[in-house]
């Protein structure tokens, strides 16, 4: 859920941004980062992962499932399919 429009509305009405951020459980720094149009590190990583998954899915012509995604995953610790038969 995007809480930033609510905080922006509160700010426009000259209410406390600090309190609005507390109510919405978002840091003020994240809110101001959003206002500047900057993306968080998490957003950038998620976008890169989404692009990778989309590419793997397209290469498999839409047939690749969880095992195909985990075996091509760029994240450490991933890549071993659970209950996969060896070989």
Secondary structure, DSSP 8 states (H G I E B T S, - for coil): ---HHHHHHHHHTT--HHHHHHHHT--HHHHHHHHTT---HHHHHHHHHHHHHHHHHHHTTT---HHHHHHT--STT----TT----
